[in-house]
Amino acid sequence: MKKNVRKTLAVLATTAAIGAMATGCAGAAGTPGTAGTSGTSEASGVSGTATAASAQTAASAQAAASTESASAGTADIMNSYDNTEELAQKFKIVNTTPIADELGEKIENRLLTGFENWNRGYDAWAAWGDILYTDDSIYNVHGARLTLPEYQASMNATLSKINIQMGDFNNMVICDNWAAIHYDIVTTVQGKSKPGSVMEFVEFKDYGDQLGTRVVEGWGGPKDASYDSMCMFQQDAEKKVQQENDQTLLNYQIPDTTDLTEKYPVKNPTKANSDNADAMQQAILKNFDSWNQGYDAWAADNGIFYTADAVIDNGDAQQDPATYQAAVKEADQKTDVQKLYFDNMLISGDWAAVHYRYVSTDLSTKEKATGDAMQFFHFVKDGNGVKADQVYTKCMNEI
């Protein structure tokens, strides 16, 4: 059993590990080492331009020393709220969106600072974890709910095998005390580098001047093939919570109402920061609902939801609407997926970031499984409404 776990982690370690590395989820416990080892990247569907930029950013961040650092033991880390502009030059936010308040600015700084400290090496990353996280912080690694010590144990099993460097942010959408990020990485395995990208949704809390802005709970990537391996790091208490959560999803009943905001609620609502927020929300909800009405209804809605030249990126490939629709039709013959509700729907500027839950049924075996998906949508005005012209998805199913 343990041998199989180690083998799975070696193959899937990036998808299991990188979800929280950017913000430095682990604390200073565990075996000291360097940030980097061997494994495979979560996704390779990054353009050549983005890949080159990511590699260049990661390399320069690793080589450059900051003028504002703090010493924590033997680790040289950055911890200042006054260097956001400097860090944003190293780790560019490609698709910027407005930030509404001071808390949002602090969250932006913590995310950028996390990238800087991660790229400085393991010791800096570990020390940074003591600043950004509390003893009660939780991190959900590809579907597995882990306490901080459990997450640290999973990192000890992977960091001796993988070298990961953080690149640019494709998106950083911040609303209230929540952030959704989509960023590039470069993973090096036995001297061979491969680009990838990661999505995270993170809840923050401002504890005041003494403790600062810290993470309450984070979700690093949706449930995927590494889920069973990650669950093996859980203690009995967390295993029980995980099983109860899965059973709740399996038993979940979609409300019988025509009000789509009530039919598909947002578990963690946030205030939108966009003039087109209502139109964007309704477009997402209608497309969500049409999916549950069956393939024909969803396909009919696609002409309304997507622009004709929309780019749909699932991490492995970029597709146009017709190609994507054909892929969904093929998958629909084998698996029935019912979308249930949203954990998050963050809307800022022209971008929306969603994290939602679903239940899939294998049509041949009738076996049910729980899952979640993360998506980033870019919308453009279309008459009195909006349409999506860019969609980025992380999910185990064709959604």
C-alpha positions in Angstrom: 0.0 0.0 0.0 2.7 2.5 1.0 4.7 1.6 -2.1 1.7 2.4 -4.3 1.2 5.7 -2.5 4.8 6.8 -3.1 4.5 5.7 -6.7 1.3 7.7 -7.2 2.8 10.7 -5.6 5.9 10.5 -7.7 3.7 10.5 -10.9 1.0 12.9 -9.7 3.0 14.9 -7.2 2.6 18.3 -8.9 -1.2 18.1 -8.9 -1.1 17.1 -5.2 1.6 19.5 -4.1 1.5 22.8 -5.9 -1.9 23.9 -4.9 -0.8 25.7 -1.8 2.9 26.2 -2.5 2.5 29.6 -3.9 1.1 31.0 -0.7 3.4 28.9 1.5 0.8 26.7 3.1 3.2 24.5 5.1 4.8 25.8 8.4 8.3 25.3 9.5 7.9 21.7 10.6 9.2 18.8 8.7 12.5 17.8 7.1 14.5 20.9 5.8 15.4 20.7 2.1 15.2 22.7 -1.0 12.1 23.5 -3.0 12.3 21.1 -5.8 12.2 17.6 -7.2 10.7 15.3 -9.7 7.1 14.7 -11.0 4.8 15.7 -13.8 3.1 19.0 -14.3 -0.6 19.4 -13.7 -1.2 20.9 -17.1 0.7 21.6 -20.3 -1.9 23.7 -22.1 0.0 27.0 -21.7 0.9 29.0 -24.8 4.5 29.3 -25.9 4.5 33.0 -25.0 3.1 32.3 -21.5 5.6 29.4 -21.0 8.6 31.6 -21.9 7.3 34.4 -19.7 6.7 32.0 -16.8 10.2 30.5 -17.1 11.8 33.9 -17.3 9.9 35.2 -14.3 10.6 32.1 -12.2 14.3 32.3 -13.0 14.6 36.0 -12.3 12.7 35.7 -9.0 15.0 32.9 -7.9 18.1 34.9 -8.7 17.1 38.3 -7.5 17.5 39.3 -3.8 15.0 41.6 -2.3 15.9 44.8 -0.5 13.1 44.2 2.0 13.5 40.9 3.7 13.2 39.5 7.2 15.4 36.9 8.8 13.5 33.9 10.3 16.1 31.4 11.6 18.4 30.6 8.7 15.7 31.6 6.1 15.8 34.9 4.4 12.2 35.8 3.6 10.3 38.8 2.5 7.5 40.1 4.7 6.4 43.6 3.9 3.1 45.2 2.9 4.9 48.0 1.1 6.4 46.3 -1.8 3.4 45.2 -3.9 4.4 47.2 -7.0 7.9 45.8 -6.9 6.7 42.2 -6.7 4.1 42.8 -9.4 7.0 43.5 -11.7 8.5 40.1 -11.0 5.2 38.2 -11.0 3.0 39.9 -13.5 -0.7 39.8 -13.3 -1.6 39.3 -16.9 -5.3 40.0 -16.7 -5.8 42.6 -14.0 -9.1 43.2 -12.3 -10.1 46.0 -9.8 -9.5 45.6 -6.1 -12.1 47.3 -4.0 -10.6 47.9 -0.6 -7.5 47.8 1.7 -8.1 44.2 2.6 -8.0 43.3 -1.0 -4.7 45.1 -1.4 -3.3 43.2 1.6 -4.4 39.9 0.0 -2.8 40.8 -3.2 0.5 41.5 -1.4 0.3 38.2 0.5 -0.1 36.3 -2.7 2.8 38.1 -4.4 5.0 37.7 -1.4 4.2 34.0 -1.2 5.5 33.6 -4.8 8.7 35.5 -3.9 9.3 33.4 -0.8 8.5 30.1 -2.5 11.1 30.8 -5.3 13.7 31.5 -2.6 13.8 27.9 -1.6 12.3 25.5 1.0 13.6 27.2 4.1 12.0 30.5 3.1 8.8 28.8 2.1 8.6 27.0 5.4 9.3 30.2 7.5 6.7 32.1 5.4 4.1 29.5 6.3 4.4 30.5 10.0 3.5 34.1 9.0 0.7 33.5 6.5 -1.1 30.6 8.3 -2.4 29.8 11.7 -2.5 26.5 13.6 -6.2 26.2 12.6 -5.7 26.8 8.9 -7.0 24.2 6.5 -5.9 23.4 3.0 -7.9 21.2 0.6 -5.4 19.6 -1.8 -7.2 18.4 -4.9 -10.3 17.4 -2.9 -8.6 16.1 0.3 -9.2 18.2 3.4 -5.9 18.5 5.3 -5.0 20.1 8.6 -1.7 22.0 8.5 0.3 19.0 10.0 -1.3 16.7 7.5 -0.5 19.0 4.7 3.1 19.3 5.9 3.4 15.5 5.9 2.2 15.4 2.3 4.8 18.0 1.3 7.6 16.0 3.0 6.6 13.1 0.7 6.8 15.2 -2.4 9.4 18.0 -2.1 12.3 15.7 -2.3 11.2 14.8 -5.8 10.0 18.0 -7.5 11.5 21.4 -8.5 8.7 23.9 -9.0 9.1 27.6 -9.7 6.3 30.1 -9.7 5.7 32.3 -12.8 3.1 34.9 -13.7 -0.5 35.1 -12.6 -2.9 34.7 -15.4 -5.6 35.9 -13.0 -5.9 37.3 -9.5 -9.6 37.9 -8.7 -10.1 39.4 -5.3 -13.6 40.0 -3.7 -14.1 40.8 0.0 -11.9 38.3 1.9 -11.6 35.8 -1.0 -9.1 35.4 -3.8 -9.1 33.2 -6.9 -5.8 32.8 -8.7 -4.7 31.1 -11.9 -1.0 31.0 -12.4 1.9 29.5 -14.3 4.5 27.2 -13.0 7.6 25.4 -14.3 8.2 21.9 -13.0 11.7 20.4 -13.4 12.0 16.6 -13.4 15.5 15.1 -13.6 16.8 18.2 -15.5 13.8 18.4 -17.8 11.4 21.3 -17.4 7.7 21.4 -18.2 5.2 24.3 -18.0 1.9 24.0 -16.2 -0.8 26.1 -14.5 -2.7 25.9 -11.2 -5.9 27.3 -9.8 -6.7 28.1 -6.2 -9.5 29.6 -4.2 -8.4 31.1 -0.8 -10.3 32.6 2.1 -8.3 35.2 4.1 -8.9 37.0 7.4 -7.3 40.2 8.7 -6.2 39.6 12.3 -4.9 43.1 12.8 -1.5 44.7 13.0 0.2 42.0 15.1 -0.7 39.0 13.1 -1.7 40.6 9.8 -3.7 39.1 6.9 -3.6 35.3 7.0 -5.2 32.3 5.3 -8.3 30.7 6.9 -8.8 27.9 4.3 -7.6 27.2 0.8 -8.5 25.0 -2.1 -5.6 24.0 -4.3 -7.0 22.5 -7.5 -10.1 20.4 -7.8 -10.5 16.7 -7.0 -8.4 14.6 -9.4 -6.5 11.3 -9.7 -4.3 12.1 -6.7 -7.3 12.3 -4.3 -7.0 8.8 -2.8 -3.3 9.3 -2.2 -3.8 12.6 -0.5 -6.5 11.2 1.7 -4.0 8.7 3.1 -2.3 11.7 4.9 -5.5 12.4 6.8 -5.9 11.3 10.4 -9.2 9.6 11.4 -11.0 12.8 12.3 -10.3 14.4 8.9 -11.2 11.1 7.1 -14.6 11.2 8.9 -15.2 14.8 7.8 -14.2 13.9 4.3 -16.6 11.0 4.1 -19.4 13.0 5.6 -18.9 15.8 3.1 -18.9 13.3 0.2 -22.1 11.7 1.4 -23.7 15.1 1.7 -22.9 15.8 -1.9 -24.3 12.4 -3.0 -27.5 13.1 -1.2 -27.8 16.7 -2.3 -31.1 17.7 -3.9 -31.2 20.6 -6.3 -34.0 23.0 -5.1 -37.1 22.9 -7.3 -37.4 26.5 -8.2 -37.2 28.7 -11.3 -35.1 31.3 -9.5 -31.6 30.3 -10.5 -29.9 32.2 -7.7 -31.9 30.0 -5.3 -31.6 26.9 -7.4 -27.8 27.1 -7.5 -26.7 29.0 -4.4 -23.2 30.3 -3.7 -22.0 28.9 -0.4 -19.5 31.7 0.2 -21.1 34.8 -1.4 -19.0 37.9 -2.1 -19.7 41.4 -3.3 -19.1 41.8 -7.1 -16.9 44.6 -8.4 -18.1 45.0 -11.9 -20.6 47.1 -13.9 -21.7 43.9 -15.7 -21.9 41.8 -12.6 -25.6 40.9 -12.9 -25.3 40.0 -16.6 -22.2 37.9 -15.9 -23.9 36.1 -13.0 -27.0 35.3 -15.0 -25.1 34.0 -18.0 -23.2 31.6 -15.7 -26.3 30.5 -13.9 -28.2 29.9 -17.2 -25.4 27.9 -18.7 -25.1 25.9 -15.4 -28.9 25.2 -15.5 -28.9 24.3 -19.2 -26.2 21.7 -18.6 -28.5 20.0 -16.1 -31.3 19.9 -18.6 -29.3 17.6 -20.9 -26.9 17.8 -23.8 -29.4 19.2 -26.3 -30.4 22.1 -24.0 -26.8 22.9 -23.1 -25.7 22.8 -26.8 -28.5 25.2 -27.7 -27.4 27.6 -25.0 -23.8 27.6 -26.2 -24.5 30.0 -29.0 -25.8 32.4 -26.4 -23.1 31.9 -23.8 -20.0 31.8 -26.0 -18.7 34.2 -28.6 -18.1 32.5 -32.0 -14.4 32.8 -31.6 -14.2 31.8 -27.9 -11.2 30.0 -26.6 -12.0 27.2 -24.2 -8.9 25.9 -22.3 -9.1 22.7 -20.1 -5.5 22.7 -19.3 -4.6 20.0 -21.8 -5.7 21.8 -24.9 -7.4 24.9 -26.3 -10.6 24.4 -28.2 -13.2 26.4 -30.1 -16.8 26.1 -29.1 -17.6 23.5 -31.8 -14.7 21.2 -30.8 -15.5 21.6 -27.1 -19.1 20.8 -27.7 -18.2 17.6 -29.6 -15.9 16.5 -26.8 -18.7 17.0 -24.3 -21.2 15.1 -26.5 -18.8 12.1 -26.6 -18.3 12.2 -22.8 -22.0 12.5 -22.3 -22.5 9.1 -23.7 -20.5 7.6 -20.9 -21.1 9.8 -17.8 -23.9 11.9 -16.5 -22.8 14.9 -14.6 -25.2 17.0 -12.5 -23.9 20.4 -11.3 -25.1 21.2 -7.8 -24.0 24.5 -6.3 -21.2 27.0 -6.1 -18.6 27.2 -3.4 -17.5 30.6 -4.9 -18.5 33.0 -7.6 -16.0 35.9 -7.6 -16.8 38.7 -10.1 -14.4 41.6 -10.7 -14.0 43.7 -13.8 -14.6 41.5 -16.9 -13.6 38.3 -15.1 -15.5 35.7 -13.1 -14.0 32.9 -11.1 -16.2 30.0 -10.0 -15.6 26.9 -7.9 -18.6 24.5 -7.9 -19.6 21.0 -6.9 -21.1 18.2 -9.0 -21.9 14.5 -8.9 -21.1 12.2 -11.8 -22.7 8.9 -12.6 -21.0 6.2 -14.7 -23.8 5.2 -17.1 -22.4 1.6 -17.5 -21.8 0.8 -13.8 -24.2 3.3 -12.3 -21.5 4.2 -9.8 -21.6 7.7 -8.5 -18.7 10.0 -7.6 -18.4 13.5 -6.2 -16.3 16.2 -7.8 -15.6 19.9 -8.1 -14.5 22.2 -10.9 -12.7 25.5 -11.0 -13.2 28.0 -13.9 -12.2 31.5 -14.9 -14.4 33.3 -17.5 -13.7 36.5 -19.4 -16.8 38.2 -20.6 -17.4 40.8 -23.3 -20.4 43.0 -23.9 -23.0 41.7 -26.4 -25.9 44.0 -26.9 -27.7 44.2 -23.5 -25.9 41.1 -22.2 -22.5 39.5 -22.2 -20.8 36.5 -23.7 -17.7 34.5 -22.7 -14.8 34.7 -25.1 -12.2 33.0 -22.8 -12.8 30.1 -20.4 -10.1 28.2 -18.4 -11.1 25.0 -16.6 -9.6 22.6 -14.1 -11.7 19.4 -13.6 -11.5 15.7 -13.7 -14.6 15.4 -16.0 -15.3 17.0 -19.4 -17.3 20.0 -18.2 
